Structure formats: structure tokens, C-alpha cells
């Protein structure tokens, strides 16, 4: 099939890893341009060595490149604030563009491929939530499709070495965006997200803990749903895995626990422990937080590309 040309805005860790994934693994996407603002960035230098057209003049430079008219999909791996400008500017130049937003800007709907990609396949801009969201929201959704989820809390622990300037600048947006997506995509009535930058040496793999409080349900059904969802995520993130068996606690009606903003709760508490190992295409294996974002974005773009062809 004819490949769909794409451009990546942001020549940092995420953008560079995504470029390598596209060039190595994608059967339907083709790199059209790598866009940055630092002429000395490793990402732009690597792109040039790999034969990809580059510009260090941002989206303005991209719009002036001859290849721009051939590009149908834009990945934005910059920052939430920058994406708001980039989307408006480039859509003014070419209205038909499809945007895959890897920042917490969330101009478009939240997208977690295994949960709701098909619902948003025709959107002009889809948001990939956050690394913590891509890792944990499938687990919340897995419980939600078995029993009503009243509250879900996720704790994402990543190596501080894998948190670049963009990640650190977006910490507030990370927690806000992930919390909202736990509710909107995961199906929880109320959500909460916490991120931890772990300074341990040697760096540790990404670890995620998911606590879900739901109505009473068959534990075997919940566990089967979680394992099925984990396998679905593994189809595009091979290093994604359950760290141990799903754990359950029954909260009796006469000993309820208090959920802030929700009141008293009794029912089933499900605890899920995850680990994400990166594919080490460009970044070290411990940077699973970046790998799950680029892998999810790649899978989303490929499905959108196929819809454009059809």
C-alpha cells in the first residue's frame, strides 16, 4: 500500500524515538520531515543522517518545506503550550491535516488505542494523554467493563533520567490530564493521578500501580479482563507486563472507606501492578514511559492512515 507521509514536531527524546520506530517498523507511514528549534539537536542530526528532511525553524519552517504539501499526519512531541500554537498555525496552512498530540494539551479527545481509538478515528486531533495514562487507563477500563468503577487512583514511577525538559515542564498538566482521562476514557466516576520521578541509580524501569474501587464483582472475571487488556497493550508495547497477579480486597458495608469527594465506599478494591520496559530503539530500556507513548502514537497514526486510504 502507498505510505502516508508524516512529520514530527519536536526533535527531543520522544520525537527521535518515534522517528526511528516509524522508519524501522511501519508498513504504512513514511517520514516526511523532522522539525525542531535547536539546530544542534541530536534528533535533527540523526534525522539528516537517515535521509529525512529537517528544519530547525519550527512549524514556520515546516510550512515552507516543499514536502509539506505531501504530509497528511503531524505528530507533536513538544509541550502543551507549544502544541496549541502549532495546531492553529499548521491547520491554517493545510486544513486537512491530522494531528497526533503527544503533549498534555488535549485540544482533541483523549485516545488510548486499546480502549477508544475506533471512536475517534475521524477526529482531526487526538491526544495521547500521558505516559502514565497510556500504561494505566487500560487497566481501569478493564475493571470498568466488568463492574461500575467509583474511584481509580494511579501512581506512575519513572526514572528521573527518562524525564527530559518537556516532561518536567508539563508535570502539572500530566496530573490534570491523566486524572481527567481516568474518568473520561477509563470509566471511573472519580480519578486521581500521581507521578514520581525516581532518582535511583542504576535507573529503574517504569512502574505503575493502579487502585480501583468498584461495585462488587466476580474476581475471576475482573482478573480475566485485566489479563486480556494487558495482552492487547503488549501487542504494540512488548515490554508492558503485569508485575504480579491482580490483588483483591473486599470492603464490607459495615466497614466502608472514605473516598475524597465521593463519600463512603464499600465493594471491591482491585490492585494492579505494572512494569513497562522500553524497546531501546533510541532510548535506554528503562525509559518505558517514553516508549509506551511513542508506541501508542505510532499505532494510532497507522490506524488513521489506513482509514485515510480506505
C-alpha positions in Angstrom: 0.0 0.0 0.0 1.1 3.6 -0.5 2.6 5.0 2.6 1.2 8.1 4.3 3.8 10.9 4.8 4.1 12.2 8.3 6.1 15.0 10.1 7.3 15.0 13.7 7.5 18.4 15.6 9.9 18.1 18.4 13.4 16.7 17.9 13.9 15.6 21.5 13.8 12.1 23.0 10.2 11.3 22.2 10.3 12.7 18.7 13.6 11.0 17.8 12.4 7.6 19.2 9.2 7.9 17.3 11.1 8.7 14.1 13.2 5.5 14.5 10.1 3.4 15.2 8.4 4.7 12.0 11.4 4.1 9.8 12.1 0.6 11.2 8.7 -0.8 11.9 5.9 1.0 10.0 4.4 -0.6 6.8 2.1 2.4 6.1 3.9 5.5 7.4 6.8 7.4 5.8 8.9 10.1 7.4 8.4 13.4 5.5 10.1 15.8 7.9 11.6 16.2 11.4 11.0 19.7 12.9 12.9 21.3 15.7 14.1 24.7 17.0 17.7 23.8 18.1 19.9 23.4 15.0 22.4 21.4 17.1 19.9 18.9 18.5 20.8 15.2 18.2 17.4 14.4 16.8 17.8 16.7 13.8 21.3 15.5 13.2 20.1 11.8 13.3 17.2 12.6 11.0 19.5 14.2 8.5 21.8 11.1 8.6 18.8 8.9 8.0 17.8 10.9 4.9 14.9 12.7 6.5 14.2 16.4 5.5 14.8 18.6 8.5 14.2 22.2 9.7 15.3 24.0 12.9 12.8 26.8 12.2 9.8 25.2 13.9 6.4 25.0 12.3 7.1 28.0 10.2 10.0 26.2 8.7 7.9 23.1 8.1 5.2 25.1 6.3 7.9 26.4 3.9 9.3 23.0 3.1 8.5 21.5 -0.4 7.4 18.2 1.3 4.8 20.0 3.5 2.0 19.6 0.8 2.6 15.8 0.8 2.2 15.4 4.6 -1.1 14.1 6.0 -0.3 13.4 9.6 1.6 15.5 12.2 3.0 14.2 15.4 3.6 16.9 18.0 6.1 16.0 20.7 6.8 19.5 22.0 4.9 20.9 25.0 1.3 21.6 25.8 1.7 25.4 25.3 3.6 24.9 22.0 1.0 22.5 20.6 -1.8 25.0 20.9 0.2 27.3 18.6 1.4 24.6 16.3 -2.0 23.2 15.6 -3.6 26.5 14.9 -0.7 27.7 12.7 -0.4 24.5 10.6 -4.1 23.9 10.2 -4.3 27.5 8.8 -1.8 26.3 6.1 -3.5 23.0 5.4 -6.9 22.3 7.0 -7.0 18.5 6.2 -4.0 17.7 8.5 -4.5 15.0 11.2 -2.7 15.7 14.5 -1.4 13.1 17.0 -0.7 15.1 20.1 1.9 13.7 22.5 1.7 16.6 24.8 -0.9 17.1 27.6 -2.6 20.0 25.7 -5.7 17.8 25.0 -7.2 20.0 22.3 -8.7 16.9 20.8 -10.2 13.9 22.6 -8.1 11.6 24.7 -7.0 8.5 22.9 -5.8 5.2 24.4 -5.6 2.8 21.4 -6.9 -0.4 23.0 -9.8 1.4 24.7 -11.3 4.0 22.4 -9.3 4.6 19.2 -12.1 3.5 16.9 -14.4 6.1 18.4 -12.1 8.9 17.3 -10.7 7.6 14.1 -12.1 10.6 12.1 -11.0 13.3 14.5 -8.6 16.0 13.3 -6.7 16.0 16.5 -6.3 13.2 19.0 -4.5 13.4 22.3 -2.3 10.6 23.6 -2.9 11.6 27.2 0.4 10.9 29.1 2.8 8.0 29.6 1.1 7.2 32.9 -2.3 7.3 31.2 -1.3 5.0 28.4 0.0 2.5 30.9 -2.8 2.6 33.5 -6.0 3.7 31.9 -6.4 0.3 30.0 -6.4 -1.4 33.4 -9.1 1.0 34.8 -11.1 0.3 31.6 -10.6 -3.4 32.1 -12.2 -3.3 35.5 -14.9 -0.9 34.3 -16.2 -3.2 31.6 -16.9 -5.8 34.4 -18.2 -3.6 37.2 -19.0 0.1 37.8 -15.9 1.9 39.0 -16.4 4.6 41.6 -12.8 5.6 42.1 -9.4 4.9 40.4 -6.0 6.1 41.5 -2.8 5.6 39.6 0.8 6.1 40.7 3.4 6.3 37.9 7.0 6.0 38.9 9.6 6.7 36.2 13.3 7.1 36.2 14.3 10.8 36.6 16.9 10.2 33.8 14.0 9.5 31.4 12.2 12.7 32.3 13.5 15.4 29.9 12.8 19.1 29.9 9.4 18.6 28.2 8.2 16.1 30.8 9.4 18.3 33.7 7.8 21.4 32.3 4.5 19.5 32.0 4.2 17.9 35.4 1.0 19.9 36.4 -0.6 19.1 33.0 0.4 15.5 33.4 -1.6 15.1 36.6 -4.6 17.1 35.4 -4.8 15.3 32.0 -4.2 11.8 33.4 -6.9 12.4 36.1 -9.5 13.5 33.6 -8.7 10.7 31.2 -9.1 8.1 34.0 -12.6 9.3 34.2 -13.4 10.0 30.5 -11.7 7.0 29.0 -11.2 4.6 31.9 -14.8 4.9 33.1 -14.1 5.9 36.7 -16.6 8.2 38.4 -13.6 9.9 40.1 -9.9 9.6 39.3 -6.5 10.7 40.7 -3.0 10.6 39.2 0.4 10.8 40.9 3.8 10.9 39.1 7.1 10.1 40.9 10.5 10.9 39.4 12.7 8.2 40.9 16.4 9.2 41.1 17.7 5.7 41.8 21.0 4.5 40.2 21.1 2.4 38.2 17.8 3.8 36.7 14.7 1.6 37.4 12.1 0.6 34.8 8.8 2.4 34.7 6.5 1.0 37.4 2.7 1.8 37.7 0.3 1.0 40.5 -3.4 1.1 39.8 -6.0 1.1 42.6 -9.6 0.6 41.6 -12.7 0.8 43.8 -15.7 -0.8 42.2 -19.0 -2.4 42.9 -18.8 -6.0 43.9 -18.0 -8.3 41.0 -16.7 -11.8 40.2 -13.0 -11.6 40.9 -12.2 -14.2 38.3 -14.0 -12.1 35.6 -12.1 -8.9 36.7 -8.8 -10.8 36.6 -9.5 -12.2 33.2 -10.5 -8.8 31.8 -7.3 -7.3 33.2 -5.1 -10.0 31.7 -6.9 -9.7 28.3 -6.3 -6.0 28.3 -2.6 -6.3 29.2 -2.2 -8.7 26.3 -3.8 -6.1 24.0 -1.4 -3.4 25.1 1.5 -5.9 24.7 0.6 -6.2 21.0 2.2 -2.7 20.4 4.3 -2.4 23.6 6.1 -5.7 24.1 7.7 -4.6 27.3 4.4 -4.0 29.0 3.5 -6.6 31.7 1.7 -7.3 34.9 4.4 -7.4 37.6 2.3 -9.8 39.8 -1.1 -11.3 40.0 -4.1 -9.0 40.4 -4.9 -8.5 44.1 -8.4 -8.1 45.6 -9.8 -6.8 48.8 -13.5 -6.9 49.8 -14.6 -3.7 51.6 -17.6 -4.7 53.7 -20.6 -2.4 54.1 -20.2 -2.1 57.8 -16.6 -1.0 57.4 -16.6 1.4 54.5 -13.7 3.6 53.5 -13.9 7.3 52.6 -13.2 8.5 49.1 -12.4 12.2 49.0 -15.1 14.0 47.1 -17.2 10.8 46.7 -18.2 9.8 50.2 -18.3 6.3 51.8 -17.4 3.3 49.8 -17.9 -0.5 50.1 -17.4 -3.0 47.4 -14.3 -4.4 45.6 -10.8 -3.0 45.7 -8.6 -4.2 42.9 -4.8 -3.5 42.9 -2.8 -3.9 39.7 1.0 -3.6 39.5 2.6 -2.9 36.1 6.1 -2.7 34.7 7.0 -1.1 31.3 10.3 -1.9 29.7 11.3 0.2 26.7 12.2 -1.3 23.3 15.5 0.6 23.4 15.2 1.8 19.8 16.8 5.2 20.7 16.4 5.5 24.5 17.6 3.1 27.2 15.3 0.2 28.2 14.5 1.9 31.5 12.7 4.7 29.6 9.5 2.7 29.2 7.5 5.8 29.9 8.6 7.3 26.6 8.4 4.0 24.7 4.7 3.5 25.6 3.9 7.0 24.4 5.7 6.6 21.0 4.3 3.1 20.5 0.8 4.2 21.2 1.2 7.2 18.9 2.6 5.0 16.2 -0.3 2.6 16.4 -2.8 5.4 16.4 -1.3 7.0 13.4 -1.2 3.7 11.5 -4.8 3.1 12.1 -5.7 6.7 11.0 -3.5 6.3 7.9 -5.4 3.2 6.9 -8.7 5.0 7.3 -7.5 7.7 5.0 -6.6 5.2 2.3 -9.9 3.5 2.6 
